[in-house]
Amino acid sequence: MNTLLLLAATTDAASLPSASTFAPAVDQTFLLAAWFAVFLVVLATGAMLLVLAGGRSSAPAGTGVLGSGARRVVQSGVLVSVLLVAGFLVHGAFVWADLQVVPRGALPVQVALGDKGWSFTYPNGYVATELHLPIDRPVKLRFQAAREPYTFSVPAFRLQVPVAQGEKRDAWVQATLAGEYELFSTLRPASPFALATAQTVVHAEGGYDKWYQDISGPPLDLPPVELGQRSYQMRGCTQCHTVDGTKLVGPSFKGFLAREHKLTDGQVVEPNDAYIQESIEDPTAKVLAGFEPVMPSFKGRLPEPEIKGLIAYIKSLQ
């Protein structure tokens, strides 16, 4: 909760929309904390003024005890403070619980942060550099592990999720206001992920379904090589695999069949059709030496003709 309050406190509230279901509650929690701080300052200042103005006058000389009037003011202030703290803790507990419990049936989206920035994988296997969300529908954000810790922050949602090094975690959000919002990672400047930014696009009613249909994959009746090329372009393969021999996060498709494929455990595998399909459906089963196991699984996300098309396209690049 502290990070959320800090996020709200350090952003211009006049220009920051309230674009998620729990954004108002987070704002209210921050306001409670702010007003409580003001109350404590007023209470402490008032008690000091009472003492300076003669609050001791009714006490016996030399006893060092506050007068009855000043004592009642301090006691009342302490009682009100306890009630405010209790109310703040109860309110904060409800907000925290709402942030932690992912609603059933929430749309799953995988979130990853790497050397090339943010990537978002949707249920159909499509990978984008922007986070697309439907309006008024809960979305489950499944954060993938990375070699460095990172945070996921969308101020308009009042959402900040820390992801520890090498660990995965889940969060959720339900956007309530269509538009585009900034997404970034808030880390110390020395971190390689510190300046990673992206856009969050919240689609108006019906807009997300249309967008999702448009990116759900190429027509399956295309010739295999053309189908594979379209799939390579639409499924986000371009972010990790080149077709010109350049090394990115994953191996290049150019000359893929002609190279020796040595795994991290020292074994050597033949780059045949079965190996390529397994690498698509279960990429962590056989990890090539020199690469990290960061590719998401596409098992059940790609139809068989599309997988065959990708194999044909990779073969055409030799």
N, C-alpha and C positions, 0 to 999 in steps of 0.2 A: 504494500500500500504506500510506503514512503516514496518509492520511485514514481508512482502515479501522481501523488500529490506534488512532488517536485516538478514533474512534467507539466502539470496544470499551472503551477505557480510561476514557472519561467516562460510561459507563453502568453502573448497578448490575447486576453479573453475576448476583447472586442472583435478581433479578426479570426478567432478560432471557432468554427462551428461545432455544434454538438451533434455528431453524426452517427452515434451508436446507441443501443438501448441502455448501456450502463454509463454513458458519458454524463448524464445529469446527476446520477448518484455519486460519481467520483467528484464532480464539481461541488456537490453539497458537502461531501466529506471534507474537502479542502476549505470550504467556507466555515464549516464548524470549527476546524482547527484554527483558522485565522481569527475568528471572533473569540474563541477561547483565549487565544494569546492576548488579544486586546483587553478582554475582561481581566486577565491576571495583571496586566500592566496597570489598569485603572484601579484594581483592588490594592495592589502594592503601593501605588502612588497615594491613594486615599488614606491608607493606614499611616503612611509617613506624614501626611499633612495633619492628620488628627493628632499624632504625637507632637509634632512641631507646634501645633496650635494650642496645646495645653491638655492633651488627652490624658496626661498623668496627673492633672490637677486634683482629681478626686481621690487619688491613691495616697496613702500615708507617705510622708516624706522618707526617702531613702529605701523604700521597699522595691523600687524598680519594676512595679507592676502597672500595666495599663489600666486606665480608668474604665469604669463599667461600660460607658458608652462606646469607647473605642474597642473594648473587648467584644461587645455584642456585634459590632460591625465586622471585626475580623472573623468571629465565629460564623456569622452568616455568610461571609465571603468564602470561608473554607467549605461550608455545607453546599453552597451553590457550585463551587469548583468540583466537588466530588460528584454531584449530580451531572454536571456537564461532561466530566470525564467518562462516567458510566454511559451516558447517552452517546458520546462519541465512539466508545469502544463497541457498543451494540450495533450502531449504524455501520461502523467500519467492518464488523464481522459479517453482516449481511451482504455488504458490497463485495467483500473478499470471497464469500461463498458463491455468489453469483458469477464471479469471474472464473472460479475454479471448476464448476460443474458444467460440462459440455452437454447441451440438450441432445436428446435422442433424435436420430434422423438428420443431424446436421450434415451439410454438404462437406466432404473431406477435400482439403487442398494441402498438398505437401509444400513446405517452405524450406528452401536451402539457401545458404550464403557461401559463395566460393570466391576464387580469385577474379572471376568475371562479373561478380555482383550477385544480385538476387535472382532466384529462379523459382517458379511456381508451377507445380505439376498438378493437373486436374484429373478427375476420375477417368477420363477417356485417354489418358497418357499424354495429352498435349502439354508442352512446357512453354511458359511465357516468361518474359522479364517484367511484366506488370501483374499486379494482383487484381483480378476481376472478381467482383462480388455482386450477388443479387441483392436487391433491396428487400428489407423486412423478412429475410430468411437467415436462420443461424448457419454459420460456416465454421467447421472444425479445422483449425490450423495445426498441421502436424509438422513440427519443426525437426529438421534433420540434423544429425551431429556434424560438427566441423572440427578441423584441427585447432581452431582458436575459438574462445568463447565469443558470443555475440549477443546483441539484443535486437528485438524487433519492436519498433516504435511507430505508432500512427497517432500523433497528437489529437487529430480530429475525433478519433475513437476513444481517447483517453486510455489507450492500450499500450503497455510496454511489457514485453516478455523477455526475460533473460534466459539464455540457453548456454549451459555450461559446456566446457570443452569435452568433445567426444560423447555427449549425451543427447538423447532425444526427449522432447516433451510436447504436450498438447495444450492448446488454448482455443478460445472461440470468440467470435464476434458476430453481432447482428447489426448491419448497417441500416440506418433509418433515413438517410439523406443522400439522394443521388448527386454525383459529382466526382471530381478527381482530388485526391488528397496525397500529401507527401508521406512517404514511408522511408525510414532510415534506421541505421544502427547507431546507438549512442554508446561509444566506447572511448577510451583514452586515445589521443591523437596518434600514439605510437602503434596502435593496433592496425593491421592491414584491412580490417573491416570497418574502421571508424567512419569513413566517408561514403560508405555504400548507401546509395539512395535509389528509390524506385517510385513508381506511381501506383496508387490504389484507385481503381476505377469502380465506382458503385453505379451499377446500371439501374435505370428507371424500370418501372413495372414492365415485364415482358422483354426487356432489353437483354438481360443475361441469357435467357433461353435462346434467343436468336443468335447471340454471339457464340454460345456454346455449340449450337448446331453448325455454325459456320466453320468452327475449328475442330469438329469431331472426326476429321480425317478425309483423305482423298477418296474419290469414287473407286470402288473395288473392281470395276470392269476395265480399268486401264491396263495397257500392256505391263508386264511385271517390272521392267526396268523403270518405266515412267511412273508407275505406282510407287516403287521404292524411292525414287527421287522426290516425289511429292510428299511422301511420308517423312523422309529425311528433313525436308524443309518445314513441315507443319508440326512435327512432334518434338521440336526443340533439339534435335540431334546436332544442329549446327553450332550450338553453344559449346559442345565438348569434343566433337569429331569433325575434322576438316576433310576435304577431298583433294587437297593439293600437297599432302605430305607433311604439313606443319603439325607439330605436336601441341595439343591443348590439354585439357583435363583428362581426356581419353585418347586412345590411339587414333591416328588418321586412317580413313577408309582407303586411301590410295595405297596400292601395293599391299593391302591387308593379307591377301592369300599368299604372297610371295615371301613374307617375313617369317622368321622363327618366332614362335609364341612361347616364351618362357614365363612360367608362373612365379608368383611370390614364394612358393614352396620348392622351387627348383625344377619342377616337372616341365616338360615340353609337350605341347598339344598341337594337333594338326588343325589348321584353320579351315575346317570343312563346314558344310551346311549345318550339321547338328551342333557344332561348336558355336557358330554365329547365333543360331536360334536360342541356345542355352544362355548365351551372353545377353540376349535381349530380355529373356523371361526371368533369368536368375543371375544377374550380373556379378553377384558376390561369390558364386560357386567356383569360378576359376578367374582369379584376378591376375592380370599381367604384371610382371615385375616392372617397377618404375611408375606405377599408377596407384591411386588410392581407390578403395571400394566405395565410391560416392554416387554411382549411377543408381537411380531408382529402378525397381522391378516393373516391367511392363507385362507381366504375366496376367492374362485375363483382360488386358486393356486393348490389345491389338488383335484384330481378326487374323486368322491364319493366312489369307491371301496377302495381307499387308506385310506380315513377317516374311513370306516368300518373296514379295516384291523388294523388301530391303536387302535380302540376301542376293537377289539378282542385281540390284543396283550396286552393291559392294563389289560383286564379281565384275561388273562392267567397268570398274575403275582401275583394274589391274593393268 
